Amino acid sequence: MQQVAAACARALRGADAVTGQQLGEAALVERAGWLTALVGSLAAGVVQEHWNEPDLGRLASGVDRSGASLPSQGWMALRRLGWSVTVPESVYVPESVYVPDRVVRIAQEQAGRVLRSAWWRAEITTALLATWPAIPARRTVAEWEALRAALPDGPVVATGVLLARTRQIAAFQARHRRLPVDMTECEQAPGAGGQVVLAAVDKQLATIERCPEDPFRYGVLTVRLPTRPAPGCRADWRPVRIRFRLPPHVPATAVLCPPTLRIRRGRLLLDVPYALAVPKPERAGHRTAVAFDWGLNTLLTGGTLHLTDEAQPRVLTDGRPVYFRAAGVLAKADRLRILGEYISVRIDHLSRLITSRQERGMRPGPLLVTKLTVLETERERVARRRARLNAALAKAAARFMTDYATAAGARVIYLEDLRDMQARGKGRTLNTRLSQTVRGAIVTHLRHRAAAHGIAVVIVPPRGTSKYCPRCLTAFRHHKAPNDRAAGWAWASCPNAACGYSTGRDNAAWQRIGARGLTHQHKTNFDRTSKTFVIRSVVEALDRASTVQQQTRDRTKSGPTNKRPVPGKRRRVPAPPDTRAPARARPGGKRPAGRTPTHPTHRSQRCPRQQGPNTIGSAPARPHRPDGARLGAGFHRHAHTTPTRGQPSHHPPERSRTPGITQETQAD
């Protein structure tokens, strides 16, 4: 199986292949900006011209006027339908601008992708308008069933998507006092610029390869860029060799594909796709699985489950949950959210002041305009910090789950589908925390990282996972945790006297999620929209049989019992034999003349820590150095001690080889 991923790289320098001129980052950004503006204007013209329901349906039907199938490439499909590209007169002079055919392909490809993606929203909007309820905010059961029946993929579409589209139509109705005709009237034509998709062209316009000098760290992109904003002839399109550094996570065996060029904050970024061979994940046939449950304070709670090979399979668990806690990151994200909301309130206030002055014919003061500009810049900076923090959190959580599944030997990870969870009626703080959770980004990163290891990610229905006991399927009684009475209803106890299982709600939920996934393996489907394995429905008979049992260790007597160490008793290890040569005896057995013992014998010469009533006449607790300092915990071998009267002095400090450390030696 082949996996295609993308890595972001930054272009710092390049060279003109015709003149040999070296181009810095500013020159590359300028030339790439001219290409991006030209492609964006061409693609926006195509989208604006065909932004209507009949053209969207014709492109989404997959057949042309003759009944032949349309190709999958967007630019080829638009050419088969006869949708041409024209240079906008409001931006350029059509007669004085030369656009190569490969650049036209890029514009058609980007426009085709935008128009094809809009048809799914158009179908949902049509179904909502056909079954518009009397009270849009509160649909009855019959109205929900009618809406699901009108949708092409009724059971698949998330409820949150339908509610969001309902609010959009209701806002249009409040403004215009009528319902929109279709989606194209409710939404404006989106833009198709801001990037250059080089995957739609051949080698005549762009090529990519690894750098011959260092193929593992650098890549080289050769692309034709304009030399001026409005190129007038073929000579104005020159090939430029752009050298970029590959991110360290790109494998050396990966095949590089044509990238997508983007300009962000004065930088030229390259989204480089790379193809890599990976093992194919299996949707069924699993005996060991890993399941995780979402949370707020504890973001992820999970564990390992096993399915036995018996005639009536059982689901076993070792009862050792694992947790992914990111309290510090979540607290920081919450602080950034509060800061962003405060800045938004200030911006709205200043905008109202400026608007009111303009309506009265007064010119807004420069101080107000400057404050508004500064606050808008600060809000963008806070938004970027939040985006980077959420991306780092999503990657860390995905890596945690993948590493745990690999260590447990599991080839599947089961998660619950919380796309339909609505943060309403739970208080202002809890509603905000539920809405800010990056569950979708975590699942996206998890699918990418797990696919590299051949691990399948399966989404299961969440209904009843925290409500019923995983051991006997009896409805839980939720109450406060016994170790934290101030917390919410985080603990669950089984009222069944024969069971009596008591644990946290998250611990019970991941067991139910894993058991439901293992028993419904044969009902796993592949969702082409989200590229994820999904279990759409739950069979009651299989769900009742998916009870989880505690896996116990086999304690069968098969040999002598090992001796256990006695608590509090240390095992004595014999000292190694002394292999040193015996010291040569001095003649006469007397001390040489002129040598006196350096050990202090007088009380005044002892270390100050040894003086006192508890140390008089008692043996020293620790050995002493000749200078009177005690050796013990926390004593540094290079510490300086001041000699006392009657003791030999120290030599000057001797510098060590390590900077910042001073060694001192003792004089003989």
N, C-alpha and C positions, 0 to 999 in steps of 0.2 A: 504494500500500500504506500502511496506517495502523499506526503503532507506538505502543504504550501503555507509558509508563514512569511511575515514581513518584519524587517528590521529597519530602524530609522538611523540614517547617517547624515552627517553634515559636510557639505562641500566647502573646503577652505581655499583651494587654489586650483587653477587650470591653465591651459595653454592653447592658443589659437593654432590649429593644425596647418593653416595656410601660411601665416606670417611668422609663426613661432613666438609671438608675443606672450609674455607671462601675464596671466590674469589673476588678480587677487580676489578676495571674497566679495568686495564691493562691486567689482566689474562683473563677476559671475551673477550676483543678485540683480544687477541692472539688466543684463542680457536675458536672463531667465524671466525677469519681470515683464519684458516686452513680449516674450512668447506667451506667458500666462495671460496677459491682457488680451492679446489677439485671439487666443483659443477661447477664452471666456466670453468675449463678445460674439464670436461665431456660434458657440453652443447656446448662449442665451437667446439668440435670434431664432434658432430652431425650436427651442422649448416654448417660447412665446407664441410662435406661429401655430403650433399644433397643441396648445393647451386647451383642449376641448374633449368632451366625452366621446364623440365618434372616433376621433383619431387615436385616443388612448385605447379604445376597444379594438380598433383595427390592428394596432401594434401588438396588443396582448393576445390577440386571437392566434398568432403564430402562423398565419397563411397570408400570402400576397393576393393580388387581384386575380391572378390566374389559378389560384388554388394550391400552389406549391408551398411547401413549408419554408418559413423564414429561418435564416441561419441564427445561431446563438450570438454571434458578434453583433453589437449594436450598430456599428457603422455600416455593415453589410445589409442588415435588415432595413435601415433607413434608405439605403440606395435602391434596394429592391422595391420599396414602396414609392420611390420617386421623390423623396423629401430632400431637396437640395439645400445647400448652405450659401448664404449671401453675406457679403461684407456690409456691416451696418454703416449707413451714411452719416449717422449722428456722431460717429467716432472717427472713421477713416474716410478718405476719398477713394471710392471703389476703383477708379481707373488708375490710380497711382500706387496701389498696394498689390504686391505679388505674394500669393499664398501657395505654397507647395501642396500637392495632393495629399501627402502624408500628414500635413498639419490639418487639412480638412478632415481626414480620417479621425484624428484625435477629437476634434470638435463634435463630429457625428457620434463617436463612441460615448462621450460624456453625456450628450443630449439623449441618446438612446437609453442609457442606464437610468437617467432621471425620469424619463417618460414611462419606462417599464415599471419602475418601482411605485409610480403613482397609481397604477391600476388597482392595486390591492386596497388602497385607501378609498378609491372611487367605488369599489364594490361594497365596502362597509357603509359608506355614506348613502348609497342607493338603498341598501337594506334598511338603514335607520329611517330614511325619509318615507319609505313605503309602510313602515310599521311604527310611525311616530306616536308615542303614547299621549294620553291626556295630561299626565303629570310627568314630565321628563325626569325629574329627580327621583321618582318612586314608581318603578314599573311593577306591575302585578306578575304573578306566575304565568298567567296566560299570555301576557305581552312579551315576557322573556321567551316563552316557547315559540311564539310567532316570529320573533326576531331571529332566533337560532335557526328556524326553518327557512327564513328568507336568505340567510347567509350561505354562500357556496360551501364554506368550511365552518359550519355552525359550531360544533363541539370543540373545534380546535382554537378558535379565536378567544383570546383572553378577555375576561370580563372588564379588566381595567382599560383595555383598548376601546371597548364599546362605550364605557362611561366617559372616557376622554373625548371621543367623537360626539357623544351626546351633548356634552358641555360646549363643544365648539359650535354645533348647530344651534343650540339654545342662545349662545351669545350673538350669533348672526341674526336670529329671530328678534332678539331684544333691540338690536340696532336698526334693523330695516322693517320691522313689524310684519315680517313674512318669512317663510321657510325658503332656503336656497333651492335652486333647480337641481344642481348636482354639485359634485365636489369641486369642480373647476371654478364655480362661482363663490364657493365658501373659502377657498384658498387661492392665494395669488401664485402666479407661476414662479417656481423656485429658480434660483440661480444655478448655473452649471460651471462656474469658473472657480478660480482660486487654486487650480491644480492643472497638471499636464500629465495625462495617462499615456505613457510611452508603450504600454502593452499593445496598443492598437496599430502600431507601425512595424515596419520591417527593418532590416539592417541598413537600408539606404538613409534612414534618418537617425537611428540610434542603435548603438551596440554596447554591450557591457561584458566585461571580462575581469579576471583577477590580475592583479599587478604582477608582472613577471619577476620583479625584484623580491617582492614579499607577498606571495599569493595567499597566505593565511591571514594577513592583517589588513591588506589594502585592496581596493578595487578601482577600476578605471572605466568611466562612462564617456563614450564619444557620441555627441549629439550636435545636430546643426541648430545654431542659435542665430537670431537676427542681429545685425550690427547697428541697427537704428530702430526707433519705435515703429515706423511705417516702411518696411522693406519694399523697394520698388522693383528689384530684379533678382535673378537667381544668385548673382554675386554677393548680394547682401545677406545670404544665408551661409555661414561658414561653420565648419565642424570644429568643435571645442572638446579637448580632452580634459575631463574633470576627474581628479584623483580624490578619493574619499577613503576614510578608514572604516573598516567593518567592525561592528560591535563584537565583543568577545564571545557572545553566546551563539554566534553563527558557526555551525560546524565546518570543518575544513573540507568535508566531502559533499557539502551542499552545492547545488547548481544555482547560480545567480540568474535571475530573470530581469527583463526591462523594468525599471523603477517608475515611480510617480514623483514628479517634481512639485514641491510646495515652497512658498515663501512665507515665513512666519517671523515677525519682529526683526526684519532686516537680515534674515539668515536663509540660505538655500538648503532645504532639507530634501533628502532622497529616501523615499519609502521603498526599500529594496526587497522584493519577494525572493524567496529561495525555496527550492524543492528538496525534500529529504525523504529517503525510504524509511518507513516505520512499520512495525508489525500491525496487523489489522485487528482492531478490537472486536470481540464477539458479543452479541447481544444476549445470548442464552448459553446454557451449559455450565454455569458457574456453581462451584461448591463453597467457595470462600468469598465473602463480600465485605465491604467497608461502607458504613452509612454515617451520615452526619445530619444534625439538626441545627437550624438557625436559631440565634438568640440575640439579645441586646447587650447585656453586660458581658456575657461569654459569647463571643461571636459564633463559634462552632463547638459542638459537642458530638462526639462520635465514638465508634468502636468497631470491633470485628465480629462477624457472625459466620457460622458454618452450617451447611445443609448436609445432613447425613445421607448415606446411600441405602437406607432401609426401605422396606416395602412401603411403609408410611413415613416419608421423610420428616425429620424433626429439625428445627432451627435451634442451634446451640450458640451460646455466647460465653466468653470467659469472664464477663462482668467487670472488665477493666476499661473504663471510658478514658478518652483523651480529650483535652480541651485546647482551644485556641483563643486565648484572651488577649485583647488589644485595647485595654482600658485607657492607656495613655494616648494612643493614637486617636481613639474615638473622642476622648476629652478635648484633644487639640482640634479635631475637626469640628466639634461643637462650638469651641471658642471662635474659630474662624467663621462659622456660620452666623453666630451672633454679631460678630464684627461686620460681616457683609450686610446683614439686615440693618444694622445701625447706619452704615454708610448709604444704603439705598434710601432710607428715610430722609437723610439729609439731602440727598440728590433730588428727591421728589419735592421737598420743601423749596429748594433753590429754583427748581424748574418752574414751580408755580409762581414764585416771585417774579422771575424773568418774564413769564408769559403774561402775568397781570400788567406789568409795566409796558410791554409791547402792545397789549390791547388798548391801553389808555394813551398810546402815542408817545410814550416816554422811552428814552433810550436806557437800557439796563447799564448799571454801573460796571466799570472794569473789575472791581473787587468781586462782585457776584459771579461774573463770567470766569474769573481766575479760580475762585473757590470751586465752582462747578467742574472745571477742567481737572483740577487736582483730585477731587473726590471721585470722578469717573476713572481716572488713572489708578487710584488706590483700590477701587472696587474690582477692576480687572486684575490687579496684582493679587488680591485676596482670592479671587476666583481661580487663578492659576495655582496658587498654593493649595487650595482645596483639591483641585484636580490632581496635582502631583501626589498629595497625601492619599487620596482615595485609590489612585493607581498603584502606589506602593503597598497599600493595605490589601488590595485585591490580589496582587502577585504573591505576597507573602502567604495569604490564606490558601491560594491555589497550590503553592509549593508544599505547604504543610500537609494538605490532604493527599497530594500525589506521593510524597515521601512516605507517609504513613501506610498508604495502600501498597507501595512497593515493599516496605519492610514486613507487612503482614502477609505477603504472597497473594494478594487479591488482584483480580483482573477486572473488577467492576466497582464503581462508587455510586451509591444511591443517595439522591438528594430529593427533597420535597419541592413541589412547584408552588411558589408563593407569588406568582405574577398577579393573581387576583386579590391579594390582600390589600384592603383599603384602610388607610390610617384615618379613621373617623370614630368619633364618640369615645375616645380613650384619653382625653385631656390634651391640652396644648403641647406639653413637653413630650409625652409619649407619642403623640401623632407625628411630631417633627422627627423624633428619633427613628420611628418606623419608616418614614418617607426618605430619610437620608442614608439608609443602609444600602451599601453597594452590592447587593446580591447578584444583580445581573452581570456586573463587571467581574465578580468572583467566578461565576459559572463560565463566562467567556474565557477567562484565563485558565480555568481548570480544564476545559475541553481541549484547549491547545496544548497544555503541558501534559495532560494524561494521554493524549493521542500519540505523543512522542514515545511513550512507554507501552503502547498497546493496551491501555486501560480504558474501558468504556465508562461513560458518565450517563447514568440513567435517571430521569426525572419521574418521580412517582406522585400520585395524588396525595395531598396532605390531610384530607379529611379524616378526623378521628385518631390521628397519630398521638396526640397528647391527651386524649380524652379517656382512652381505654388502657387497662393494665396489659402489658405485654405477656404476662404469664398465663392469665386466665380470661382476658378480654372483658373483664368487669369494669364498669364505669368508675373512674377514679373519684376520690374526694380530694379536692385541692385546698390547701391551707398554707399557713406560713411555715417557713423552714424551721426546724427545731433549734438550729444553731444561730439563727438570725431572726428574731421575732419582729424586727422593724421592717423587714423586706416584704415584698408582695406575696402573691400566691404562687410561690415557686416550688412548693413541695406537693407530692401526690402520694396518697395512701389507698391501698385496695381494701374496700370494705368486706371482701369475701374472707370469711374466717378460715377457710381451708388454704387460702393463699397468703394474705397478710403482707403483700409486697409493698415496701415503702421506699421511695427514692425521689430524686428531683424530676421535675417535668421534662427537662431536656434529656435526661438519661433514659426515661421511658420512651420518649419520642424517637430517638435514633434506633432503638431496638425495634419499634413498630415499623419504622421506615425500611430498615434492612430486611425484616421478615416479610413485609409486603413485597419488596422487590424480588427476593429469592423465590417466593411462591408464585409470582406472576411473571417469571422470566419468559415464558412462551408467548406472552401478550405484549412484548416489547416491540415498538414500532420506531421507524426512523423518520423524524420530522425534517423535511427538506428546507423549511423556512428557517429554523434555528439551528439546523445541522446537529441535532441532539437526539439520542435515544429517549423515547417517552413511553410511559405506561399510561394510557388515556383513561381507562376504566378499571374498576375494582370488582372482582367476582366475589360475592358474599361467601360462597362455599370455601373458596381458597383463603379468603381473609379470616374466616373463623378457624381454619386449620393452621394459621400462621402464628401459633403461640411460641414464645421464646422460653427455652429452658436453660438453667444455669449449668454450664459445663464444669464437671468436677474432675479432679485429678485421680488417676488410677492408683489406688493405694494397696494393690494386691501384694501379699508377702511373697517375694521371689528371691530373697537372699538375706544375709545377716544385716542387722540394723547398725548403721554407722553411729559411732559414739558422738554425742553432742557435747560441745564445750560447756563447762560449768560457768554460769554467769558470775562475773567479778573475779575470776581466777585466770591469771595470765599464764600462758605456756612459756616455760623457760627454754630459751634457745642456747645451747652450749656455745661458749666463746671459741673462736677458731684458734688452733694451736699457734704459738709464737714461733715463727720460723727465723727470727732475727738471730744473729750471732751473739753469744753472751758478751757482755761488756768486759773489757780488760780491767782486772783488779789493780788498784793503785798500790805502789810499794808501801808496806808498813800499815796499810789500812787507815791512814790518817789523812786529814784534809791538807791540801797543799798550803804552804805558808803564804800569807798575804791575801788569802781568800776568806771572806766572811759571808755568812748566810744573808741573802737579800730578803728573806721572809721577815716581815715585821713582827717583833715579839712584844713591843711595848703597846699598851692600850692606846696611846696617843697616835701611834702610827697605823692603826687599823682604819679601814674604810669607814666613813661617817655612818653608813647604813648599818654597820655592825656594832656601833657604840650604843650603850644603853643597858638597862638592867637585864634584858632578856638575852644578851650576848656575852655577859661577863662570865668567864669560867666555863663557857660551853664550847663545844666543837663547832667549827664553821659548817654551815649548812651546804655550802658549795665550795669548790676549790678556788684558791686565790691566785691571782697573778703576782709576779714579784713586785709590782708597783702598788699593790694594796687594793686593786679593783676586783670586785667579785665578778665571776663569769656566770651568767645566767640568761634567762629569756630576755630578748630585746637588747642584749649587749652586742655592739658592733665591733668587729675585730679591728677596725681602723679608728676607733674612737680615741680621742686625746684625753689623757689624764694628767693632772698637775702633780708633779713629784712633791713629796713632803720632805721635811727635814731629816737628813740622814739617809736619804735614798739617792741613787744615782740619777742624774739629769738625763733628758732626752736629747737626741740629735735633732737637727732641723728636719722639718717634714720632707719626705721623699715623694716626688710626684709619680703618680702611677701612669700607666699607659692609657687608661680611660679618662677622657676629659671630664672635669668636674669632680673627680674623686682624689682625695689626698691620702696617701699611705704614710704611716709613721712607724718607725722601727724603734725597738728598745735597745739602749746601750748596754753593753756587757759590763 
